[in-house]
Amino acid sequence: MPTQIEQLVRHFDHEDSISNVEAQAVYRIRALPRRIADLKEKGWQFSAVWKTDLTGQRYKRYFLVSRPQQ
């Protein structure tokens, strides 16, 4: 079974962003900010934007800016 980091790397192979709700529902990642921090420590760069859903709930969406040089 892939680690949460591996799941996020695969996600970013196909998508440019993710929210906490998506991470929980699709990958069962409960601590997305921590996993994003783990990727940042490995050289990944992200930007984050606060959004508001249709019910008025605020959430943060993380956008991939760049991957580390291989």
N, CA, C and O atoms as CSV, one atom per row, in Angstrom:
chain,resi,resn,atom,element,x,y,z
A,1,MET,N,N,0.847,-1.182,0.000
A,1,MET,CA,C,0.000,0.000,0.000
A,1,MET,C,C,0.890,1.242,0.000
A,1,MET,O,O,1.817,1.344,0.803
A,2,PRO,N,N,0.606,2.189,-0.904
A,2,PRO,CA,C,1.459,3.381,-0.975
A,2,PRO,C,C,1.298,4.272,0.255
A,2,PRO,O,O,0.234,4.318,0.873
A,3,THR,N,N,2.365,4.971,0.592
A,3,THR,CA,C,2.307,5.916,1.705
A,3,THR,C,C,1.463,7.130,1.291
A,3,THR,O,O,1.131,7.306,0.118
A,4,GLN,N,N,1.131,7.949,2.271
A,4,GLN,CA,C,0.366,9.153,1.963
A,4,GLN,C,C,1.160,10.092,1.058
A,4,GLN,O,O,0.595,10.731,0.171
A,5,ILE,N,N,2.440,10.171,1.280
A,5,ILE,CA,C,3.291,11.006,0.419
A,5,ILE,C,C,3.260,10.482,-1.014
A,5,ILE,O,O,3.113,11.261,-1.957
A,6,GLU,N,N,3.397,9.169,-1.183
A,6,GLU,CA,C,3.351,8.574,-2.519
A,6,GLU,C,C,1.999,8.832,-3.187
A,6,GLU,O,O,1.937,9.085,-4.390
A,7,GLN,N,N,0.935,8.769,-2.417
A,7,GLN,CA,C,-0.391,9.049,-2.973
A,7,GLN,C,C,-0.482,10.494,-3.457
A,7,GLN,O,O,-1.041,10.757,-4.521
A,8,LEU,N,N,0.062,11.427,-2.687
A,8,LEU,CA,C,0.033,12.824,-3.103
A,8,LEU,C,C,0.898,13.053,-4.348
A,8,LEU,O,O,0.510,13.803,-5.243
A,9,VAL,N,N,2.048,12.419,-4.403
A,9,VAL,CA,C,2.906,12.551,-5.593
A,9,VAL,C,C,2.144,12.074,-6.823
A,9,VAL,O,O,2.169,12.740,-7.859
A,10,ARG,N,N,1.476,10.943,-6.728
A,10,ARG,CA,C,0.671,10.437,-7.853
A,10,ARG,C,C,-0.463,11.402,-8.185
A,10,ARG,O,O,-0.765,11.634,-9.355
A,11,HIS,N,N,-1.089,11.962,-7.152
A,11,HIS,CA,C,-2.168,12.926,-7.383
A,11,HIS,C,C,-1.652,14.097,-8.214
A,11,HIS,O,O,-2.293,14.518,-9.176
A,12,PHE,N,N,-0.480,14.619,-7.829
A,12,PHE,CA,C,0.076,15.773,-8.530
A,12,PHE,C,C,0.665,15.415,-9.894
A,12,PHE,O,O,1.073,16.311,-10.633
A,13,ASP,N,N,0.718,14.146,-10.242
A,13,ASP,CA,C,1.060,13.745,-11.607
A,13,ASP,C,C,-0.075,14.106,-12.564
A,13,ASP,O,O,0.150,14.287,-13.761
A,14,HIS,N,N,-1.308,14.209,-12.029
A,14,HIS,CA,C,-2.488,14.415,-12.872
A,14,HIS,C,C,-3.257,15.691,-12.561
A,14,HIS,O,O,-3.983,16.196,-13.417
A,15,GLU,N,N,-3.111,16.213,-11.367
A,15,GLU,CA,C,-3.850,17.401,-10.929
A,15,GLU,C,C,-2.871,18.451,-10.434
A,15,GLU,O,O,-1.748,18.132,-10.043
A,16,ASP,N,N,-3.306,19.713,-10.453
A,16,ASP,CA,C,-2.413,20.770,-9.980
A,16,ASP,C,C,-2.764,21.286,-8.595
A,16,ASP,O,O,-2.063,22.146,-8.063
A,17,SER,N,N,-3.857,20.768,-7.992
A,17,SER,CA,C,-4.231,21.252,-6.669
A,17,SER,C,C,-5.004,20.186,-5.902
A,17,SER,O,O,-5.454,19.188,-6.466
A,18,ILE,N,N,-5.148,20.427,-4.583
A,18,ILE,CA,C,-5.898,19.518,-3.717
A,18,ILE,C,C,-6.383,20.303,-2.494
A,18,ILE,O,O,-5.734,21.246,-2.042
A,19,SER,N,N,-7.532,19.890,-1.977
A,19,SER,CA,C,-8.050,20.471,-0.733
A,19,SER,C,C,-8.061,19.394,0.340
A,19,SER,O,O,-7.904,18.209,0.046
A,20,ASN,N,N,-8.248,19.815,1.585
A,20,ASN,CA,C,-8.272,18.869,2.690
A,20,ASN,C,C,-9.428,17.864,2.535
A,20,ASN,O,O,-9.262,16.677,2.818
A,21,VAL,N,N,-10.584,18.339,2.090
A,21,VAL,CA,C,-11.739,17.454,1.914
A,21,VAL,C,C,-11.437,16.390,0.852
A,21,VAL,O,O,-11.767,15.219,1.040
A,22,GLU,N,N,-10.820,16.787,-0.249
A,22,GLU,CA,C,-10.437,15.824,-1.285
A,22,GLU,C,C,-9.436,14.811,-0.745
A,22,GLU,O,O,-9.562,13.611,-0.992
A,23,ALA,N,N,-8.446,15.295,-0.011
A,23,ALA,CA,C,-7.426,14.405,0.540
A,23,ALA,C,C,-8.055,13.375,1.475
A,23,ALA,O,O,-7.686,12.201,1.448
A,24,GLN,N,N,-8.999,13.811,2.297
A,24,GLN,CA,C,-9.657,12.898,3.228
A,24,GLN,C,C,-10.550,11.901,2.500
A,24,GLN,O,O,-10.510,10.705,2.789
A,25,ALA,N,N,-11.353,12.385,1.560
A,25,ALA,CA,C,-12.327,11.527,0.887
A,25,ALA,C,C,-11.670,10.528,-0.064
A,25,ALA,O,O,-12.058,9.361,-0.110
A,26,VAL,N,N,-10.691,10.981,-0.810
A,26,VAL,CA,C,-10.093,10.130,-1.845
A,26,VAL,C,C,-8.945,9.283,-1.309
A,26,VAL,O,O,-8.842,8.098,-1.624
A,27,TYR,N,N,-8.078,9.896,-0.494
A,27,TYR,CA,C,-6.862,9.212,-0.067
A,27,TYR,C,C,-6.823,8.866,1.422
A,27,TYR,O,O,-5.872,8.240,1.889
A,28,ARG,N,N,-7.845,9.269,2.159
A,28,ARG,CA,C,-7.913,9.057,3.605
A,28,ARG,C,C,-6.743,9.717,4.340
A,28,ARG,O,O,-6.252,9.203,5.345
A,29,ILE,N,N,-6.317,10.850,3.822
A,29,ILE,CA,C,-5.266,11.643,4.455
A,29,ILE,C,C,-5.948,12.635,5.380
A,29,ILE,O,O,-6.673,13.517,4.920
A,30,ARG,N,N,-5.723,12.499,6.667
A,30,ARG,CA,C,-6.397,13.343,7.654
A,30,ARG,C,C,-5.606,14.605,7.991
A,30,ARG,O,O,-6.172,15.564,8.514
A,31,ALA,N,N,-4.324,14.616,7.704
A,31,ALA,CA,C,-3.477,15.764,8.045
A,31,ALA,C,C,-2.773,16.279,6.789
A,31,ALA,O,O,-1.550,16.192,6.676
A,32,LEU,N,N,-3.545,16.809,5.859
A,32,LEU,CA,C,-2.967,17.287,4.605
A,32,LEU,C,C,-1.907,18.372,4.818
A,32,LEU,O,O,-0.862,18.313,4.170
A,33,PRO,N,N,-2.125,19.360,5.696
A,33,PRO,CA,C,-1.063,20.363,5.876
A,33,PRO,C,C,0.281,19.751,6.292
A,33,PRO,O,O,1.333,20.233,5.872
A,34,ARG,N,N,0.254,18.712,7.099
A,34,ARG,CA,C,1.494,18.040,7.511
A,34,ARG,C,C,2.135,17.340,6.323
A,34,ARG,O,O,3.354,17.400,6.163
A,35,ARG,N,N,1.343,16.679,5.489
A,35,ARG,CA,C,1.896,15.997,4.320
A,35,ARG,C,C,2.457,16.997,3.313
A,35,ARG,O,O,3.482,16.736,2.683
A,36,ILE,N,N,1.786,18.143,3.158
A,36,ILE,CA,C,2.311,19.200,2.284
A,36,ILE,C,C,3.647,19.691,2.839
A,36,ILE,O,O,4.591,19.912,2.080
A,37,ALA,N,N,3.730,19.862,4.153
A,37,ALA,CA,C,4.990,20.272,4.786
A,37,ALA,C,C,6.085,19.236,4.536
A,37,ALA,O,O,7.237,19.595,4.291
A,38,ASP,N,N,5.726,17.948,4.597
A,38,ASP,CA,C,6.703,16.885,4.312
A,38,ASP,C,C,7.243,17.018,2.885
A,38,ASP,O,O,8.444,16.881,2.654
A,39,LEU,N,N,6.347,17.283,1.933
A,39,LEU,CA,C,6.784,17.453,0.547
A,39,LEU,C,C,7.651,18.705,0.401
A,39,LEU,O,O,8.631,18.692,-0.344
A,40,LYS,N,N,7.302,19.780,1.099
A,40,LYS,CA,C,8.113,21.002,1.048
A,40,LYS,C,C,9.525,20.730,1.543
A,40,LYS,O,O,10.490,21.259,0.991
A,41,GLU,N,N,9.652,19.908,2.578
A,41,GLU,CA,C,10.977,19.552,3.099
A,41,GLU,C,C,11.796,18.798,2.065
A,41,GLU,O,O,13.025,18.797,2.129
A,42,LYS,N,N,11.128,18.156,1.112
A,42,LYS,CA,C,11.807,17.411,0.048
A,42,LYS,C,C,12.030,18.269,-1.193
A,42,LYS,O,O,12.501,17.772,-2.216
A,43,GLY,N,N,11.691,19.562,-1.105
A,43,GLY,CA,C,11.965,20.476,-2.212
A,43,GLY,C,C,10.773,20.847,-3.073
A,43,GLY,O,O,10.928,21.615,-4.022
A,44,TRP,N,N,9.596,20.334,-2.778
A,44,TRP,CA,C,8.392,20.704,-3.523
A,44,TRP,C,C,7.983,22.110,-3.106
A,44,TRP,O,O,8.217,22.522,-1.970
A,45,GLN,N,N,7.366,22.850,-4.039
A,45,GLN,CA,C,6.882,24.190,-3.717
A,45,GLN,C,C,5.386,24.271,-4.005
A,45,GLN,O,O,4.905,23.793,-5.032
A,46,PHE,N,N,4.662,24.893,-3.064
A,46,PHE,CA,C,3.216,25.027,-3.173
A,46,PHE,C,C,2.805,26.453,-2.871
A,46,PHE,O,O,3.498,27.182,-2.162
A,47,SER,N,N,1.677,26.834,-3.416
A,47,SER,CA,C,0.992,28.040,-2.957
A,47,SER,C,C,-0.341,27.575,-2.382
A,47,SER,O,O,-0.834,26.499,-2.722
A,48,ALA,N,N,-0.911,28.385,-1.519
A,48,ALA,CA,C,-2.181,28.015,-0.894
A,48,ALA,C,C,-3.128,29.207,-0.956
A,48,ALA,O,O,-2.728,30.354,-0.757
A,49,VAL,N,N,-4.389,28.910,-1.236
A,49,VAL,CA,C,-5.404,29.948,-1.356
A,49,VAL,C,C,-6.598,29.554,-0.508
A,49,VAL,O,O,-7.062,28.415,-0.564
A,50,TRP,N,N,-7.099,30.509,0.284
A,50,TRP,CA,C,-8.327,30.261,1.034
A,50,TRP,C,C,-9.506,30.425,0.087
A,50,TRP,O,O,-9.585,31.405,-0.654
A,51,LYS,N,N,-10.419,29.463,0.114
A,51,LYS,CA,C,-11.633,29.487,-0.705
A,51,LYS,C,C,-12.834,29.367,0.220
A,51,LYS,O,O,-12.684,29.044,1.398
A,52,THR,N,N,-14.022,29.624,-0.307
A,52,THR,CA,C,-15.264,29.460,0.437
A,52,THR,C,C,-16.201,28.607,-0.400
A,52,THR,O,O,-16.432,28.898,-1.573
A,53,ASP,N,N,-16.753,27.530,0.215
A,53,ASP,CA,C,-17.665,26.668,-0.527
A,53,ASP,C,C,-19.082,27.257,-0.529
A,53,ASP,O,O,-19.313,28.332,0.025
A,54,LEU,N,N,-20.012,26.557,-1.148
A,54,LEU,CA,C,-21.380,27.062,-1.284
A,54,LEU,C,C,-22.112,27.223,0.045
A,54,LEU,O,O,-23.083,27.975,0.125
A,55,THR,N,N,-21.664,26.535,1.077
A,55,THR,CA,C,-22.302,26.643,2.394
A,55,THR,C,C,-21.663,27.727,3.257
A,55,THR,O,O,-22.109,27.972,4.378
A,56,GLY,N,N,-20.624,28.372,2.744
A,56,GLY,CA,C,-19.945,29.418,3.493
A,56,GLY,C,C,-18.730,28.935,4.268
A,56,GLY,O,O,-18.052,29.734,4.915
A,57,GLN,N,N,-18.445,27.641,4.213
A,57,GLN,CA,C,-17.277,27.096,4.902
A,57,GLN,C,C,-16.004,27.485,4.155
A,57,GLN,O,O,-15.930,27.379,2.931
A,58,ARG,N,N,-15.012,27.933,4.907
A,58,ARG,CA,C,-13.724,28.268,4.308
A,58,ARG,C,C,-12.816,27.037,4.308
A,58,ARG,O,O,-12.857,26.222,5.229
A,59,TYR,N,N,-12.011,26.920,3.277
A,59,TYR,CA,C,-11.044,25.830,3.188
A,59,TYR,C,C,-9.844,26.314,2.402
A,59,TYR,O,O,-9.914,27.286,1.650
A,60,LYS,N,N,-8.748,25.613,2.595
A,60,LYS,CA,C,-7.511,25.966,1.894
A,60,LYS,C,C,-7.281,24.974,0.763
A,60,LYS,O,O,-7.406,23.763,0.944
A,61,ARG,N,N,-6.943,25.507,-0.407
A,61,ARG,CA,C,-6.597,24.678,-1.560
A,61,ARG,C,C,-5.115,24.887,-1.833
A,61,ARG,O,O,-4.638,26.016,-1.950
A,62,TYR,N,N,-4.400,23.772,-1.932
A,62,TYR,CA,C,-2.950,23.794,-2.178
A,62,TYR,C,C,-2.688,23.576,-3.660
A,62,TYR,O,O,-3.196,22.628,-4.258
A,63,PHE,N,N,-1.895,24.457,-4.244
A,63,PHE,CA,C,-1.535,24.385,-5.658
A,63,PHE,C,C,-0.056,24.058,-5.799
A,63,PHE,O,O,0.788,24.672,-5.147
A,64,LEU,N,N,0.249,23.097,-6.644
A,64,LEU,CA,C,1.638,22.743,-6.913
A,64,LEU,C,C,2.277,23.840,-7.754
A,64,LEU,O,O,1.760,24.207,-8.809
A,65,VAL,N,N,3.402,24.359,-7.281
A,65,VAL,CA,C,4.148,25.382,-8.016
A,65,VAL,C,C,5.308,24.734,-8.766
A,65,VAL,O,O,5.510,24.991,-9.953
A,66,SER,N,N,6.072,23.887,-8.063
A,66,SER,CA,C,7.176,23.178,-8.734
A,66,SER,C,C,7.575,21.949,-7.942
A,66,SER,O,O,7.364,21.858,-6.733
A,67,ARG,N,N,8.155,21.014,-8.661
A,67,ARG,CA,C,8.694,19.793,-8.072
A,67,ARG,C,C,10.195,19.961,-7.900
A,67,ARG,O,O,10.808,20.813,-8.544
A,68,PRO,N,N,10.788,19.146,-7.029
A,68,PRO,CA,C,12.255,19.236,-6.898
A,68,PRO,C,C,12.946,18.744,-8.168
A,68,PRO,O,O,12.420,17.904,-8.898
A,69,GLN,N,N,14.123,19.284,-8.407
A,69,GLN,CA,C,14.914,18.834,-9.561
A,69,GLN,C,C,15.387,17.415,-9.317
A,69,GLN,O,O,15.900,17.105,-8.241
A,70,GLN,N,N,15.220,16.561,-10.298
A,70,GLN,CA,C,15.599,15.146,-10.168
A,70,GLN,C,C,17.033,14.950,-10.545
A,70,GLN,O,O,17.536,13.827,-10.500
